[in-house]
Amino acid sequence: MRQRLINIKGGLYEFDRPKVMGILNLTPDSFYDGGRYFDMTDSIHQRIDQIMSEGADMVDVGAYSSRAGADDVSAEEEWRRLATGLEVVNKYYPDAIVSVDTFRAGVARKCVEQAGVAIINDISGGELDNDMFATVADLHVPYILMHMKGTPQNMQSAPQYDNVTEEVVSYLSGRVLELRKLGVSDIIIDPGFGFGKTVEHNYRLMKEMRDFDVFDMPVLVGISRKSMIYKVLGGTPADSLNGTTILNTFALMNGADILRVHDVKEAVECVKLFEKLEGR
């Protein structure tokens, strides 16, 4: 098994087993839990309690909905939402490993410098803010590099690839090179399931996940309750927990190091059973 290490707040963090990242959405319009924790301190507290008590290794906090066709949100509003949520997280779980889901360099800087966020999770791979790579390098924090074709507003407008896996790997390779030139050494790879991909593209990527081993970096998989599940099985995001668990299991068997999920308890159980099968 490959050894994967990243530096988090001055200490080495080892991916000796798969990790679970719980999602805390601070938006009114996310595709699954939008509005549930929006601007309500008590609800945010309840959600972070749930995430941590169910065994999450990390928490991913976001305040800009990245669902297809989502409304744009100003940087000021995004930061206002994040500041509220991160204050709650830091108050009750000051030792939690927190990533912030943002594509804006200025917001990322505030989250790290003012709220102690440990990881930057950028859905755009640095494409939506030209200052993001330099900012991550300056902040010396791990960076989740994700592939997305287009923007959240247009990414699902008939995306096309000749070979989706090959093109995503090639794109990410180029972005990794740019980050390395700036001195960024702690990179997590995210293929970007659902971001500018059809259902068929998503399953091709899932089937060929081992191609991402070429990076020798931790790989994050985020397919929790996404349309690639319910467009095949029917129903809605609310009906997609079983499908999420099945695909998370497949992802673990094919090299995933981090599962980014809404349902932490089920993902933790998935990891435990996977480790039992692996004899760990």
N, C-alpha and C positions, 0 to 999 in steps of 0.2 A: 504494500500500500504506500502511495506517495505521502511524503511528509509535507504538510502545508502549514506555514507559520506566517502570521501577520503581526505587526506591532500595533498594539492598542494602548494608548496613553502611557507609553514608555515600557510596557511589558509585552512579552511574547505570548501570543494567543495561538494555541495549537488546535488544528482540526483533526484531533485524534479520533473523533467520532462526529457524525453529522450533527449540525446545530439546527435549532428551530428559532425562527425569527417571527415574533408576534406583531401583527399589524395594528397600529393605532391611527385611525383616520380622523382628522379634525376638519372634515369638509361636510358641506350640506348635500353633496350630490355624488359621492362615490357609488360605484355600480352595485355594491352589496350592502355596506353598512353606513352609507352616507346619511349624515344628520344625527346619528345615534349619539355621538360624542361631541357634536359641534357646539363649542362655546359654553359647555355646561361642566363646570368644575367637578361636581359630584359624579357625573357620568364618566368623565375622564378618569377620575380616581377609581371608580368601580371597574372600568375596563383595564387599567394598568394592574390593578389587584388580580383580576382574572388572568391576564397574560402571565404574570409572574408566578402566581400560585399554581398554574397548570404546567409550569416547568420550562418556560421559554428561556433560551440562552441570550437572546437579544430582543430589542424592541425597535421597530421601524415606525417613525412618526412622520406623517405627511399631512400637508394642509392645502395641496393643490390637486384636485381630482384629475387623474390621468385616463379616465374612461374615454372611449371614443366619443368625440363630439362634445366633450365637456366645455363649459364656459371658461374663458380666461379669467384669471384672478391677478390683481396687482401684487407687486412685490411687498408693498406695505401691508396689504391684507393678509398675505401668506405669512409674513413674519408675525403679525399680531396674533393670528391663530396659533402658530407654533410656539410663541412665547408663553401663551396661556397653558398649552398642553405640557410643554417641557418643564414649566414651573411645578406642575403637579407631579410629573414623573420624578423630578429631582428631589422634591420634598419627601416623597414616600419611598422611593427606591434610588437613593443617591449613588449606589454602586452598580446600577444596571448599565449594560452596554447598549447605548442608544445610537441608532442611525437616524439621519434625517433625509427624507425623500424630497429632494428639491433639485431643480436644474439651474437655479440662480446662484451665481457665485456670491453675491452680496448677502443673500439669505443664508447660504452655507457658512459664510464667515461669522455672521452674528450667532448662529446656532453653536458653533464651536467655541468662539471666544466668550460669549455671554452666557451660554447655557450648558457648556461642557459636553456637547455631543461628540461621540467618538468616531463616527463613520459617516461619510457622505454617500448617499445613494442617488445617482443621477440617471433618470430614465432616458436622457438624451445623449449620453456618451460625450458630453461636452459640446454638442452641436448647437444648443439653444442659448448658450452664453459663452462667448469666446474667452472670457476670463476664468472659466471654471478650472481648467487644468492648472493654470498658474496659481490659482487660489489654493487648490488642494496641495500643490507642492509646497506652498508657503506655510500652510497650516500643519503639514506633516501628519495627516490623518489618512487612514485607509479609504479607498475609493471604490465604490461598486460601479463598474463600467457596464452599461447595458446597451444593447442594440435596439434602436427604434427606427423605423422607416417613416419619415414625415414628422408630424407633430400630433399631439393628442386630438387636435381638431380635425385632422385629415388623414390620419394614419391608416384608417380602414377603408379608404376610398380606392378599392381595387388594387391592393399591393401585388406586385409581380416580381418573380425571381426566376432565373434559369435553373439555379440550384441553391435553394435557400440556405442549407447548412454551410455549403462552401462559401457563399457570399457573406454570411454572418461571421464566420470564422475569419475570413479575409478582412472584413471591415474592422473587427475587434483587434486583429493583429496590428493594423495600422494605427489604431488609437492607442494601443499599449506602447507602441514604439514612441509615439509623441509624449506620452506620460513618462516613459523611461528617460527621455532626453531632458525632461524637466526635473528629474530626480525622484519621481514618485515610484516607490518600490512596493507598496502594499496595495495590491489590486485584486479585487474580486470580480469574476466574470459572470455576467448575466445574459443569457441568449435572448431575453426579451420576449418570452411567450406572450402572444396576444397584442404585441405592439407593432402594427404594420405587417401582420401576417394573417392569412386565411386559416381556417380550421386545418386544411390539408398541410399548409406550411408548418403549423404548430406541431402536428403529429410527426412530420418528417424530422423536425428538429429534435423532438423527444426520442424518436427511434435512433437518431444518430448522435446522441449526447456524448458518446465516447470520443467524438471528434474534438471536443473541447478539452480533452486531456492534453492536447498539444501545448496549451498554455502553462501547464504545471502550476496553476493558481487555483484557489478555492472557486467553486462554481455554485452560484445561487440559482435556485429554481423557484419561480413564482407563478403557480398555475391555480392558486386557490380560488375555487368557485367561478372560474372564468368561462367565457362563452365556448371555448374549445371543448368543454365538458357538456354543458346543457344543450348545445347545438347538435350534439351527437345523441345524447340520451333523452332529450326533451326536458321540459320544465323551465326553471329559472335558476338564478344563482342560489336562491334559498334551498333548492332541491339538490344541490351539487356537492354535498359533503362526501358522499360515498365515492363519487367519481374523482374528487380531489384526492382522497386517500389512496385510491388505486394508482393514480398517476404519480403521486408522491412516492409510492413504493417502487414503481418502475424507475423513477428518477434516482432514488437512492441506490438501486441495483446497478445503475449506469453512471455513477460517479458524482452525484450531487453532494455538496458539502453543507449547504444551507437550504432549508425549506422555509420560504416566506409565506405565512399562512394567517388566515383569520381564526382558524380553529386550532388552538395550541394543543389542547389535551389530546386530540386525535393524532396530530402530527408527532407528538412526543411518543405516543404508543406505537406509532408506525416505525419510528426510529428504534425503539426498544426491541420490537420484533425483528426488524431487519438485522440488528446487531446479534440477536440470538441465532438467526439463520447463518450469519457470517462466523459464528463461534467466537465472538469477541467477549 
